[in-house]
Amino acid sequence: MPAPVALPRLSWGLPSAERRALLVHGLGSSGALMWRYAVALADAGWRADAVDLRGHGAAPRTLDYTIAAYAADLLHSGAPDDEPWDLVVGHSLGGAAATVASAAAPGWTRRLVLVDPAIHLADRDRETVRASQERAFADTSTAGVRAEHPNWHELDIELKAAAAAQASRWGVEQTSIQNTPWDVRGAAARLAVPTHVIAGDPEVYSIFAGALADEVRANPLITMSVVAGTGHSPHRDDPDAAAAALLAALD
């Protein structure tokens, strides 16, 4: 795997908590934007650590933005005492990177939850993602985010604006360019830990639906639920339902 970088992190919950989770954000985002899942886990007695991926937030900048490089960073973001993570939650790009990391090192985490993961992006999805990122970088103000996502919580609007301002535009663009084709279905087929996918509603927008979801779920360790009425970011579109879906997956 590529040489890793050290990822900064934010933490929720008691340091002494017995169960530990790693939260991994999506493209153009930041660790702080995983706060809804972090709060739900902390309230349930977990310790949750969210990282900024390379090129995002306060993380180091690099030239390599392949999914393999993102995965290498995650594999070197271990839980204390070199124990496996009890849970890794990855959204979109973070879901793809966590999938590759877990397939390469099954002992890295005991369980995965993938939130509308970017397992395979067809041309239509790549164009949708590109256009979304262009809009985010064109206006990094809270007013711009609010206009794009009027139903989001004010904290998510605030944090998304900050994430767009902090992220490397070049790094985000290279993430798409360097991962052509964008396809980690082989890694998903090799997953050897219990994995649950929390998908957005295809009637709204989801990058994990239809034939792709059926193909990935051929791995008997992978299950799936859909958060009705939400798009690609269930934890921002309907945070209570998304948090409930996460806790239900851990039951």
C-alpha positions as CSV (number, residue, x, y, z in Angstrom):
1,M,0.0,0.0,0.0
2,P,1.1,3.6,-0.4
3,A,3.0,5.4,2.4
4,P,0.5,6.6,5.0
5,V,0.1,10.0,6.6
6,A,-1.1,10.7,10.2
7,L,-4.7,11.8,10.3
8,P,-5.9,14.4,12.9
9,R,-9.0,13.3,14.9
10,L,-11.9,14.6,17.0
11,S,-13.3,12.5,19.8
12,W,-16.6,12.0,21.6
13,G,-17.4,9.9,24.6
14,L,-15.3,8.8,27.6
15,P,-11.7,7.8,26.9
16,S,-12.3,4.8,29.2
17,A,-15.3,3.5,27.1
18,E,-15.0,-0.2,26.4
19,R,-16.2,0.0,22.8
20,R,-14.4,2.2,20.3
21,A,-15.4,3.4,16.9
22,L,-13.6,5.2,14.0
23,L,-15.7,7.5,11.8
24,V,-14.6,8.3,8.3
25,H,-16.1,11.1,6.2
26,G,-16.8,11.5,2.5
27,L,-15.2,13.5,-0.3
28,G,-15.0,17.2,0.3
29,S,-16.1,16.8,3.9
30,S,-14.3,16.6,7.3
31,G,-14.3,14.5,10.4
32,A,-16.4,17.1,12.2
33,L,-19.3,16.4,9.9
34,M,-19.6,12.8,11.3
35,W,-20.8,14.4,14.5
36,R,-24.3,13.0,14.4
37,Y,-23.1,9.4,14.4
38,A,-20.5,10.3,17.0
39,V,-23.0,11.8,19.4
40,A,-25.3,8.8,19.0
41,L,-22.5,6.4,19.7
42,A,-21.2,8.4,22.7
43,D,-24.6,8.6,24.2
44,A,-24.8,4.8,23.9
45,G,-21.5,4.4,25.8
46,W,-19.0,4.3,23.0
47,R,-15.9,6.3,22.4
48,A,-16.0,7.7,18.8
49,D,-13.0,9.2,17.0
50,A,-13.5,11.0,13.6
51,V,-10.6,11.6,11.3
52,D,-9.9,14.2,8.6
53,L,-8.8,12.3,5.5
54,R,-5.7,13.3,3.6
55,G,-6.3,16.6,1.7
56,H,-9.3,17.4,3.9
57,G,-9.6,19.4,7.0
58,A,-6.4,19.7,8.9
59,A,-4.9,16.5,7.4
60,P,-1.6,16.5,5.5
61,R,-1.6,17.2,1.8
62,T,-0.1,14.7,-0.6
63,L,0.2,13.9,-4.3
64,D,-1.5,10.5,-4.0
65,Y,-5.3,10.5,-3.7
66,T,-6.0,6.9,-4.7
67,I,-8.5,5.0,-2.6
68,A,-5.5,2.7,-1.7
69,A,-3.7,5.7,-0.2
70,Y,-6.8,6.7,1.8
71,A,-7.1,3.1,3.0
72,A,-3.4,3.0,4.0
73,D,-3.9,6.1,6.2
74,L,-6.9,4.4,7.9
75,L,-5.0,1.2,8.6
76,H,-2.4,3.3,10.5
77,S,-5.1,5.1,12.5
78,G,-5.4,2.4,15.0
79,A,-7.4,2.2,18.2
80,P,-5.4,2.4,21.5
81,D,-3.2,-0.5,22.5
82,D,-3.1,-1.7,18.9
83,E,-6.5,-3.4,19.4
84,P,-8.9,-3.7,16.5
85,W,-11.5,-1.1,16.2
86,D,-14.9,-2.4,17.5
87,L,-16.6,-0.5,14.7
88,V,-15.6,1.6,11.7
89,V,-18.3,3.8,10.1
90,G,-17.4,5.2,6.6
91,H,-19.5,7.5,4.5
92,S,-19.2,7.7,0.7
93,L,-15.4,7.9,-0.1
94,G,-14.8,7.0,3.6
95,G,-16.9,3.8,3.0
96,A,-14.8,2.9,-0.1
97,A,-11.5,3.5,1.8
98,A,-12.8,1.5,4.9
99,T,-13.8,-1.3,2.6
100,V,-10.4,-1.5,1.0
101,A,-8.7,-1.3,4.4
102,S,-10.8,-4.0,6.0
103,A,-10.4,-6.4,3.0
104,A,-6.6,-5.9,3.2
105,A,-6.4,-6.4,7.0
106,P,-9.5,-8.2,8.4
107,G,-8.1,-7.7,11.9
108,W,-8.3,-3.9,11.7
109,T,-11.9,-3.7,12.7
110,R,-14.5,-6.1,14.1
111,R,-17.4,-4.5,12.3
112,L,-18.1,-2.1,9.4
113,V,-21.0,0.2,8.8
114,L,-20.9,1.9,5.4
115,V,-23.1,4.9,4.8
116,D,-24.1,5.2,1.1
117,P,-20.6,4.0,0.2
118,A,-18.8,4.8,-3.0
119,I,-18.2,1.2,-3.9
120,H,-18.5,1.7,-7.7
121,L,-19.2,5.0,-9.5
122,A,-20.7,4.8,-12.9
123,D,-20.3,7.7,-15.3
124,R,-23.7,9.3,-14.2
125,D,-22.7,9.2,-10.5
126,R,-19.2,10.5,-11.2
127,E,-20.8,13.5,-13.0
128,T,-23.2,14.1,-10.2
129,V,-20.3,14.0,-7.6
130,R,-18.2,16.3,-9.8
131,A,-21.0,18.9,-10.2
132,S,-21.7,18.8,-6.4
133,Q,-18.1,19.4,-5.6
134,E,-17.9,22.3,-8.1
135,R,-20.8,24.0,-6.4
136,A,-19.3,23.5,-3.0
137,F,-16.0,25.1,-3.9
138,A,-17.7,27.9,-5.9
139,D,-19.4,29.2,-2.7
140,T,-17.9,28.1,0.6
141,S,-20.1,30.5,2.7
142,T,-22.8,29.3,5.1
143,A,-25.3,31.1,2.9
144,G,-24.2,29.1,-0.1
145,V,-24.5,25.8,1.8
146,R,-27.9,26.8,3.2
147,A,-29.2,27.6,-0.2
148,E,-28.1,24.1,-1.5
149,H,-29.4,22.3,1.6
150,P,-32.1,24.4,3.3
151,N,-33.3,21.5,5.5
152,W,-30.0,20.7,7.1
153,H,-29.3,21.5,10.8
154,E,-27.5,24.8,11.2
155,L,-24.4,23.0,12.6
156,D,-24.2,20.9,9.5
157,I,-24.4,24.0,7.3
158,E,-21.7,25.7,9.4
159,L,-19.4,22.6,9.3
160,K,-19.9,21.9,5.6
161,A,-19.0,25.5,4.8
162,A,-15.8,25.1,6.9
163,A,-15.0,21.8,5.3
164,A,-15.2,23.2,1.8
165,A,-13.0,26.1,2.8
166,Q,-10.4,23.8,4.3
167,A,-10.3,21.0,1.8
168,S,-7.7,21.0,-1.0
169,R,-9.7,21.6,-4.2
170,W,-6.8,20.0,-6.1
171,G,-6.9,16.9,-3.9
172,V,-10.6,16.5,-4.3
173,E,-10.3,16.8,-8.1
174,Q,-7.4,14.3,-8.1
175,T,-9.5,11.9,-6.0
176,S,-11.8,11.5,-9.0
177,I,-9.0,11.6,-11.6
178,Q,-6.8,9.1,-9.9
179,N,-9.6,6.6,-9.3
180,T,-10.7,6.0,-12.8
181,P,-12.4,3.6,-12.9
182,W,-13.8,4.0,-9.4
183,D,-14.4,0.4,-8.4
184,V,-13.8,-1.4,-5.1
185,R,-16.3,-4.2,-5.6
186,G,-13.5,-6.8,-5.4
187,A,-12.6,-5.6,-1.9
188,A,-16.3,-5.6,-0.9
189,A,-16.5,-9.3,-2.0
190,R,-13.5,-10.1,0.2
191,L,-14.9,-8.5,3.4
192,A,-14.6,-10.9,6.2
193,V,-16.3,-9.0,9.0
194,P,-20.0,-8.2,9.6
195,T,-20.8,-5.2,7.4
196,H,-24.0,-3.2,7.3
197,V,-24.8,-0.6,4.6
198,I,-27.0,2.3,5.5
199,A,-28.1,3.6,2.1
200,G,-29.9,6.8,1.0
201,D,-33.3,6.5,-0.6
202,P,-33.0,5.8,-4.4
203,E,-36.1,7.9,-4.9
204,V,-34.1,10.8,-3.6
205,Y,-30.5,9.9,-4.6
206,S,-28.2,7.1,-3.6
207,I,-24.9,5.8,-5.1
208,F,-25.6,2.4,-3.5
209,A,-28.8,1.0,-5.1
210,G,-30.2,-1.4,-7.6
211,A,-27.9,-4.0,-9.3
212,L,-24.8,-2.7,-7.5
213,A,-26.4,-3.2,-4.1
214,D,-27.6,-6.7,-5.1
215,E,-24.1,-7.6,-6.4
216,V,-22.3,-6.4,-3.2
217,R,-24.8,-8.2,-1.0
218,A,-23.8,-11.5,-2.6
219,N,-21.2,-11.4,0.2
220,P,-23.3,-13.1,3.1
221,L,-21.6,-10.8,5.7
222,I,-23.1,-7.7,4.1
223,T,-26.6,-6.5,5.1
224,M,-28.4,-3.3,4.1
225,S,-31.1,-0.8,5.2
226,V,-32.4,2.3,3.6
227,V,-33.2,5.6,5.3
228,A,-36.4,6.7,3.6
229,G,-36.6,10.2,2.3
230,T,-32.8,10.9,2.4
231,G,-30.2,11.3,-0.2
232,H,-26.5,10.6,-0.3
233,S,-26.0,11.9,3.3
234,P,-28.7,10.4,5.5
235,H,-27.0,11.7,8.7
236,R,-27.6,15.3,7.4
237,D,-30.9,14.8,5.6
238,D,-32.6,12.9,8.5
239,P,-30.1,12.7,11.4
240,D,-32.4,11.0,13.9
241,A,-33.4,8.2,11.4
242,A,-29.8,7.8,10.3
243,A,-28.6,7.5,14.0
244,A,-31.4,5.0,14.7
245,A,-30.3,2.9,11.7
246,L,-26.7,2.9,13.0
247,L,-27.7,1.8,16.4
248,A,-30.1,-0.8,15.0
249,A,-27.3,-2.3,12.9
250,L,-25.2,-2.7,16.1
251,D,-28.0,-4.5,18.0
